[in-house]
Amino acid sequence: MHEDGNGDGRGSAPETSTTGVDREFLSLERELTVLLRRARANQGEMAREVHPDLEPAAYGLLVRLEECGRQRATELAGYIGVGKATMSRQLRALEQLGLIAREPDPADGRAWLVDLTEEGRTRVGRVREARRARYVSQLAHWDRGEVAELARLLHQLNQGMAK
């Protein structure tokens, strides 16, 4: 029996299911489905922690603004993957909650820049810190190298899916 160095005795040939799809990709699909379902539920919880009236989908906008600073609405729409009308509605709601503010873009007087207010920055920062603390707690039994490897692989996956 040929060993490929991974100790499972299968060699290097992929194992194919009865549907003709490699088992590794079926396993990946299953695990990503679970992860994404949990992420959607967590996003709703985090949105409510920022503000009880915040829509779950708007949480990602706040995180993007925290990470990248002020941006045009069209940039945010492109990043999130929604149209201008949807983005305008979400931004209006965030502005009414006091979480963001708009100001004219000095480079283009027809455009607006969106940024977190101090209240928005404080609330988003507090929720993100709590989320990171949960990750630390939930993965306390993991080796730091495994956490770094997971982050690296997820980054690689995200980059590949963005193309």
N, C-alpha and C positions, 0 to 999 in steps of 0.2 A: 504494500500500500504506500502511495506517495504522500509524503507530508510536505506542506508548504511553509512550515515554520510557525504556524499559528496553533499547532497542537490539536486541531480538531479532526485531522485525518482525512479531510475532504479534498485536499489538493487545492488547485487554484481555479477550477471550473466553478462558475456560479450554479447554485442550486435553483432549479426552475420548478414553479408550482404547476398544477394541472391546468391553470389558465394561461400558461406560457409566459408569465411574468416572474422575474427573479424574486425569490423569497425575501431577499434583502430589501427590495423596493416595496414589497407588500408590507413588510415590517415597518419600514420608514413611513409609509403612508398611514398606517394604523397609529403609530406613536405621534406623528405630527397632528393627526386628527384629535387625539386626546389633549395634546399640548395646546392646540388652538382653541379647543372648546373651553379649557380651563382659563386660557388667556382672556377670552371674551368675557367670561364670568368675572375674572379679576379686574378687568378694565371697568366694568360696571361698578364694582365695589370701590375702586380707586376714584372714579368720577364722583360718586356720592360722598366720598371722604373730602374731596376738594370743595364741593358745594352740593347740597342735597338736590338742587334743580339742574345739575349739569348732566347733559346727555353723555352716555358712554363713548360715543364716537368722537366727541369734542375733546376728550382727555388727551388723545394723541396730538392734537393741535397744541395744547398747552405744553406738553413735553417737548415738542419740536421747538417751540418758541423759547423754552427754558434753555435748551441745548444750543440753539443757533442764534438766538437774539432776534431782533425785529426783522420782519420779512414782508414782502408784498403778498397780498391775498392770492395772487396767481401762483406764486411759488409754493405757498402752503397747499393750494388745491392740487397742484401737480404732484407734490410729495405724498399727500394723502390719497390721491387718485379719485377726486370728486370734481364735479363741474363748478363753474363760477356761481351759479344760483345756490347750490347746496352750501358752498363755502360762505357766501354772503349771509345766508340764514344762520349758519353756525357762529360766524363772527359776531353778528348782531346779538345773538343770545349770550355769547361770552361777554360782550361789552355791557349788556344790560345787567349781568351778574357782577360787574365790576372787576372781572378777571383780566381783561385786555383793554387796550386803548389804541385808537387809530390816530395817525398824524400824516399830513401830506408828505409825500416823498420829495425831498429837496432835488433829486436828480430828474424828476418827472412830475410836474405839478398836477397831472391828471391822475396819478396813481397814489395809493395810500400805503403806508407802512403800518404793520400791526406788531404790537409788543405786549408783553405781560405788564400789568400794573404791579405795584409793590405788593398789593394784596394777593394778586394772582401768583406772583413769584413765591411769596411766603407759603401759600397753601399748597402749591404744586411741589415745592421743595420738601415740605413736611411729609406729604404722601409718598414721594419717591424715596425719602430716607427710611420711612417705615417699611416700604416694599423691600428695599435692600436688606434691612434688618431681618425680614422674614426669610429672604434667600439665605442669609448667613446661618440662621437658625435651622432651616430645613436641610441645608447641605453641610451642616457642621461635621458630619461623619465622612464627608468626601475629603480626599487629599486636595490641597490647593492646586496642584498640577492638573488634576482632573477637572476642576472648575475652569481653569484657564484653557484647557483643551476643549471643553464644551463651548466656551465663549468663542474660541477660535473657529470651531466647526460651524457654529450657528452664524457667525459673521460670514464665513465662506458660503454657506447656504444662502444667506440673504443677498450677498453680492451676485451669486449665480442666478438667483431668481429675479433680480432687478434687470437683467439683460433681456 
